[in-house]
């Protein structure tokens, strides 16, 4: 059976080069990077070299990189520090953020009685930047804006220029969950002075369980994990040396070939949009996922004109991996919080599917997908 993987926004396959590098480190560099003997120093050297190389991609200093277990931990580290360490008493966010942000903000509100405001969205899930500015105008609270760069479900892109300008104008801190953007877009933190961003290696063909936060120089970081002085005291726990090296190599590879791969993956997305429109009447696209200038080139979120029970399961039986976006696919009574926020009740009950691409996908796979969809929906 042919196996086709269209769920790269969930996780990406590791490249052979990354696997080889990780394996080599496991075999040759087993010292604890906190140890002072030669085995520890060798491990420490690999961690710090990776830190320096990753920092260069974002035009920041190595000291601004904190290695974590992934994007969720990085978001938690930043949000907790904003409230507990930097004096933030209000957070402005949106209702379609990743749960790593929404659940953390909810917990901080309950525990520390901070004010939380949700910026308005249009029917496509786009941020109302005028409302964001209005919220900042009308309050003297020390505020953190937390808005994701690329929405993980519908692919909408945040206008970083606008939010950076607004945050600077009103002296607000700006955190962006950039997990879906790292490795897929260039982010220069001198050009876009975001205070805090996050990354997870498995979103750009690196290993799972490894990521980082970038925290602007000058902000002291207090750990949320206690027990050691690793990561300059920002995070307790022995660094995952092999995975950090693998993450660096994966990021280097993505950014070295970015223009070519952007063009190729965009062609796949355009092809699927065209084929879906041609073969299936009433197809709609959630958010701005079909608009290339307003969405990530790797994500396409499709809404079929009716509820199609077991569609994801049926595709899986055919060897096609995708993600769902409504209750009938997810097995949850609540369904997608993103789609439930931006769609009315009738539209949210229709079957939605997220297709997400990588450089490993082909146009032949799209032909196979369309043929199977025609059989399933006939």
Phi and psi in degrees as a GROMACS rama.xvg file:
@    title "Ramachandran Plot"
@    xaxis  label "Phi"
@    yaxis  label "Psi"
@TYPE xy
-69.4247  136.962  UNK-2
-115.368  126.737  UNK-3
-127.029  130.18  UNK-4
-112.737  105.444  UNK-5
-116.376  42.3334  UNK-6
-130.902  43.9449  UNK-7
-73.5077  -16.51  UNK-8
-73.1397  -21.504  UNK-9
-79.4693  -48.8084  UNK-10
-167.873  156.232  UNK-11
-114.25  151.126  UNK-12
-66.329  142.903  UNK-13
-73.4307  142.152  UNK-14
-75.3394  156.748  UNK-15
-60.747  -36.0336  UNK-16
-63.6359  -39.6972  UNK-17
-67.2411  -44.1381  UNK-18
-60.3462  -43.5088  UNK-19
-63.2692  -41.6476  UNK-20
-65.9608  -42.4977  UNK-21
-63.4375  -44.6065  UNK-22
-60.3388  -42.4774  UNK-23
-61.5283  -42.5719  UNK-24
-65.0233  -42.5999  UNK-25
-56.8497  -38.7927  UNK-26
-79.2181  -32.7873  UNK-27
-114.027  -19.127  UNK-28
-130.45  80.8205  UNK-29
-104.407  3.98764  UNK-30
-71.1415  157.416  UNK-31
-79.9453  124.032  UNK-32
-63.7711  -10.1445  UNK-33
-91.6691  -7.24503  UNK-34
-79.2334  148.947  UNK-35
-92.4454  -9.56991  UNK-36
-77.2283  177.271  UNK-37
-62.4194  -32.4554  UNK-38
-68.1974  -41.1419  UNK-39
-68.4006  -40.4367  UNK-40
-64.1273  -36.2083  UNK-41
-64.4181  -42.8842  UNK-42
-65.5691  -43.7275  UNK-43
-60.47  -39.5947  UNK-44
-61.7528  -40.6538  UNK-45
-64.3095  -43.1586  UNK-46
-61.6374  -46.6246  UNK-47
-71.5777  -32.4236  UNK-48
-66.9887  -40.4688  UNK-49
-63.6133  -40.1508  UNK-50
-60.4632  -45.402  UNK-51
-63.6964  -43.8938  UNK-52
-67.6648  -38.4554  UNK-53
-66.6639  -41.9561  UNK-54
-58.744  -36.9682  UNK-55
-60.1395  -34.4462  UNK-56
-64.6491  -24.9656  UNK-57
-109.827  4.26969  UNK-58
59.9056  44.6564  UNK-59
-128.228  173.798  UNK-60
-87.7087  156.077  UNK-61
-60.0438  -30.9762  UNK-62
-67.6805  -12.4821  UNK-63
-88.7906  -4.87804  UNK-64
-94.776  127.587  UNK-65
-119.567  118.494  UNK-66
-76.2651  138.214  UNK-67
-134.314  -176.178  UNK-68
-82.9472  -3.17053  UNK-69
150.999  -170.694  UNK-70
-66.7102  -38.1909  UNK-71
-64.0101  -44.0794  UNK-72
-65.4377  -39.5904  UNK-73
-62.3667  -43.0883  UNK-74
-60.9146  -44.3688  UNK-75
-61.6049  -44.5871  UNK-76
-58.0167  -45.0401  UNK-77
-68.6167  -48.8286  UNK-78
-65.5165  -41.1328  UNK-79
-64.8867  -41.2471  UNK-80
-65.7786  -36.3371  UNK-81
-58.0414  -43.4717  UNK-82
-82.1227  -45.1532  UNK-83
-86.3107  -20.1192  UNK-84
-123.259  -26.3989  UNK-85
-112.156  5.34173  UNK-86
79.0964  15.8258  UNK-87
-70.6559  130.351  UNK-88
-117.538  -1.06928  UNK-89
-146.878  139.581  UNK-90
-121.441  129.886  UNK-91
-105.723  124.458  UNK-92
-143.211  -166.984  UNK-93
-126.575  164.436  UNK-94
-81.2819  -0.287378  UNK-95
-116.785  22.7439  UNK-96
-71.4002  164.483  UNK-97
-63.0071  149.766  UNK-98
-63.1211  -21.0643  UNK-99
-60.2606  -28.3168  UNK-100
-90.9607  -51.425  UNK-101
-62.0158  -44.3464  UNK-102
-69.2409  -34.7517  UNK-103
-69.3436  -43.1521  UNK-104
-61.7927  -41.5654  UNK-105
-61.6132  -43.1521  UNK-106
-65.2609  -41.6164  UNK-107
-64.912  -37.3816  UNK-108
-64.1903  -43.1638  UNK-109
-68.6824  -38.3642  UNK-110
-83.4524  -33.2417  UNK-111
-121.789  6.23487  UNK-112
56.221  37.763  UNK-113
-78.5704  159.846  UNK-114
-86.8253  136.673  UNK-115
-125.164  126.733  UNK-116
-119.8  140.661  UNK-117
-106.407  124.519  UNK-118
-72.4761  146.478  UNK-119
-67.9644  150.959  UNK-120
-125.501  151.826  UNK-121
-87.0807  -175.725  UNK-122
-68.7267  -10.3653  UNK-123
-101.074  4.30605  UNK-124
82.0932  14.3467  UNK-125
-82.9547  143.204  UNK-126
-68.899  136.896  UNK-127
-87.4631  97.7112  UNK-128
-67.7623  -29.3125  UNK-129
-65.668  -40.3476  UNK-130
-67.7555  -37.5166  UNK-131
-58.4427  -45.5771  UNK-132
-66.5432  -37.908  UNK-133
-62.584  -40.2793  UNK-134
-61.4957  -37.1183  UNK-135
-75.9616  -32.0768  UNK-136
-64.8275  -33.9333  UNK-137
-99.4205  16.1958  UNK-138
-145.581  145.741  UNK-139
-100.849  3.29545  UNK-140
-62.3212  143.914  UNK-141
-70.4481  121.49  UNK-142
-119.752  141.051  UNK-143
-111.108  126.42  UNK-144
-91.0309  127.71  UNK-145
-126.368  100.252  UNK-146
-134.937  131.923  UNK-147
-76.3197  146.63  UNK-148
-72.7772  -46.2396  UNK-149
-127.699  120.404  UNK-150
-69.635  129.672  UNK-151
-71.2352  -18.2841  UNK-152
-99.046  -46.1512  UNK-153
-109.259  -5.59905  UNK-154
78.506  2.715  UNK-155
-55.8752  138.764  UNK-156
-96.7203  134.202  UNK-157
-81.319  139.973  UNK-158
-80.9482  98.5142  UNK-159
-64.7923  -35.5204  UNK-160
-58.3021  -47.1789  UNK-161
-64.7058  -47.7944  UNK-162
-68.6115  -36.9766  UNK-163
-61.6149  -43.1119  UNK-164
-64.3954  -42.4625  UNK-165
-66.2005  -43.6646  UNK-166
-63.9867  -40.065  UNK-167
-67.0312  -40.3688  UNK-168
-59.7843  -37.6388  UNK-169
-109.424  14.1962  UNK-170
57.6573  38.631  UNK-171
-97.4703  151.512  UNK-172
-81.3769  150.787  UNK-173
-129.42  117.236  UNK-174
-112.344  131.626  UNK-175
-126.717  124.003  UNK-176
-72.5537  104.962  UNK-177
-105.509  20.797  UNK-178
-55.5542  -41.5463  UNK-179
-81.5107  -5.52116  UNK-180
-103.66  -29.4899  UNK-181
-63.0443  129.709  UNK-182
89.0286  -15.1497  UNK-183
-112.025  -19.2793  UNK-184
-139.193  149.675  UNK-185
-80.0416  131.61  UNK-186
-125.55  109.486  UNK-187
-99.7247  110.925  UNK-188
-79.9851  0.79057  UNK-189
-87.1839  -37.7142  UNK-190
-72.7098  -41.1749  UNK-191
-115.742  93.6433  UNK-192
-75.4178  66.5451  UNK-193
-78.3872  138.062  UNK-194
-75.4332  -34.6133  UNK-195
-145.199  130.485  UNK-196
-133.641  167.287  UNK-197
-136.688  155.113  UNK-198
-146.047  152.448  UNK-199
-135.538  121.738  UNK-200
-60.6653  -32.3439  UNK-201
-73.0283  -5.73151  UNK-202
-84.5147  -10.8154  UNK-203
-132.929  44.7726  UNK-204
68.8773  26.2857  UNK-205
-105.782  -173.768  UNK-206
-79.2436  152.015  UNK-207
-73.3312  157.805  UNK-208
79.2175  16.2923  UNK-209
-142.255  137.115  UNK-210
-164.562  -163.219  UNK-211
-159.075  159.311  UNK-212
-113.189  143.347  UNK-213
-109.36  120.093  UNK-214
-119.852  118.673  UNK-215
-52.4466  137.954  UNK-216
-55.8275  136.779  UNK-217
107.616  -20.3362  UNK-218
-89.7341  115.74  UNK-219
-68.1433  140.883  UNK-220
-114.988  125.681  UNK-221
-102.565  136.806  UNK-222
-72.2227  150.333  UNK-223
-100.796  -15.4131  UNK-224
-106.82  122.736  UNK-225
-106.736  154.146  UNK-226
135.717  -5.06608  UNK-227
-170.231  171.885  UNK-228
-107.167  23.7884  UNK-229
-65.3346  163.023  UNK-230
54.0727  46.2436  UNK-231
53.5948  34.6709  UNK-232
83.8446  0.661073  UNK-233
-84.4975  -20.5628  UNK-234
-156.283  119.815  UNK-235
-76.8929  147.333  UNK-236
125.067  136.598  UNK-237
-62.1256  129.909  UNK-238
-63.3467  142.937  UNK-239
-83.4992  83.7406  UNK-240
-58.1678  -50.7002  UNK-241
-61.3354  -43.368  UNK-242
-71.1366  -33.1269  UNK-243
-63.8636  -43.3752  UNK-244
-62.5986  -43.3133  UNK-245
-61.8557  -39.6346  UNK-246
-63.1575  -43.3364  UNK-247
-59.7574  -46.0023  UNK-248
-64.824  -41.9119  UNK-249
-60.9388  -43.4025  UNK-250
-67.5779  -42.0016  UNK-251
-56.6465  -45.8776  UNK-252
-65.1496  -41.7713  UNK-253
-62.7458  -47.7052  UNK-254
-76.2808  -25.5891  UNK-255
-68.08  -30.3782  UNK-256
-115.655  21.947  UNK-257
-59.8255  -51.6141  UNK-258
-57.4713  -43.2219  UNK-259
-64.9036  -42.9253  UNK-260
-73.8137  -33.9615  UNK-261
-59.0441  -45.4853  UNK-262
-63.2981  -43.5596  UNK-263
-66.6067  -48.6212  UNK-264
-67.1402  -35.2695  UNK-265
-60.11  -39.31  UNK-266
-63.3631  -34.9082  UNK-267
-66.3508  -43.9123  UNK-268
-63.4167  -45.6211  UNK-269
-61.1962  -39.7386  UNK-270
-63.2064  -43.4027  UNK-271
-66.6837  -41.0344  UNK-272
-56.9627  -47.9923  UNK-273
-61.3428  -44.984  UNK-274
-66.7139  -40.5818  UNK-275
-64.0863  -44.9564  UNK-276
-62.5329  -38.0484  UNK-277
-71.1612  -39.6497  UNK-278
-97.7084  -18.1785  UNK-279
-130.928  112.403  UNK-280
-70.6681  143.227  UNK-281
83.0883  4.86181  UNK-282
-64.1714  135.866  UNK-283
-127.862  165.263  UNK-284
-122.901  129.561  UNK-285
-77.6172  142.503  UNK-286
62.9352  -147.295  UNK-287
-102.976  28.1773  UNK-288
-65.0253  -19.0188  UNK-289
-94.9346  1.717  UNK-290
-102.913  111.096  UNK-291
-64.9355  -29.1809  UNK-292
-83.4384  -7.51551  UNK-293
-122.849  2.60853  UNK-294
-143.376  163.818  UNK-295
-66.4356  141.949  UNK-296
-74.6868  -6.97467  UNK-297
-98.8931  -8.73028  UNK-298
-119.022  131.873  UNK-299
-135.034  117.348  UNK-300
-108.978  114.258  UNK-301
-108.363  133.74  UNK-302
-112.968  118.73  UNK-303
-80.2277  159.836  UNK-304
-73.7717  -1.14156  UNK-305
-155.118  171.79  UNK-306
-74.7151  130.916  UNK-307
-122.596  92.5994  UNK-308
-57.3239  137.664  UNK-309
65.7373  22.3447  UNK-310
-63.0836  -46.5278  UNK-311
-63.1787  -39.6031  UNK-312
-64.0926  -41.4009  UNK-313
-65.3861  -40.8596  UNK-314
-64.6216  -39.1558  UNK-315
-61.1847  -39.7763  UNK-316
-63.3134  -26.5895  UNK-317
-86.8424  -0.243745  UNK-318
89.9777  15.3314  UNK-319
-109.625  119.096  UNK-320
-99.9701  122.003  UNK-321
-141.336  177.4  UNK-322
-117.641  152.976  UNK-323
-97.3413  170.517  UNK-324
-141.082  17.0738  UNK-325
-147.61  169.708  UNK-326
-59.7936  -36.7236  UNK-327
-68.0781  -21.6275  UNK-328
-93.4021  -37.5688  UNK-329
-81.57  -17.3291  UNK-330
80.815  8.15602  UNK-331
-109.892  145.171  UNK-332
-70.2421  -22.4433  UNK-333
-90.1848  -29.0663  UNK-334
69.0278  -157.765  UNK-335
-76.5471  122.65  UNK-336
-67.0391  -27.0417  UNK-337
-68.2337  -52.4891  UNK-338
-67.8308  -35.891  UNK-339
-65.2495  -24.0106  UNK-340
-79.5301  -41.5782  UNK-341
-96.9158  -15.0085  UNK-342
-108.723  153.639  UNK-343
-74.0611  170.667  UNK-344
-60.3086  -40.2191  UNK-345
-63.992  -45.0259  UNK-346
-71.0093  -34.806  UNK-347
-66.3019  -25.3691  UNK-348
-79.138  -15.2722  UNK-349
-72.434  157.744  UNK-350
-74.6898  124.279  UNK-351
-118.047  142.441  UNK-352
-133.045  133.446  UNK-353
-100.212  119.981  UNK-354
-101.723  133.275  UNK-355
-137.973  136.46  UNK-356
-110.911  163.893  UNK-357
-142.501  176.472  UNK-358
-63.0838  -15.6424  UNK-359
-84.2763  -13.4887  UNK-360
-78.7233  161.978  UNK-361
-135.385  162.995  UNK-362
-68.2453  -28.9129  UNK-363
-63.5278  -34.6369  UNK-364
-66.4594  -35.556  UNK-365
-66.9505  -39.4119  UNK-366
-58.9917  -45.8677  UNK-367
-61.7191  -44.3323  UNK-368
-58.2554  -49.2469  UNK-369
-62.0805  -41.6853  UNK-370
-61.6732  -41.6435  UNK-371
-69.1304  -39.1406  UNK-372
-62.3196  -39.2423  UNK-373
-62.7163  -39.567  UNK-374
-67.5263  -42.2449  UNK-375
-70.5629  -31.8224  UNK-376
-100.616  1.48292  UNK-377
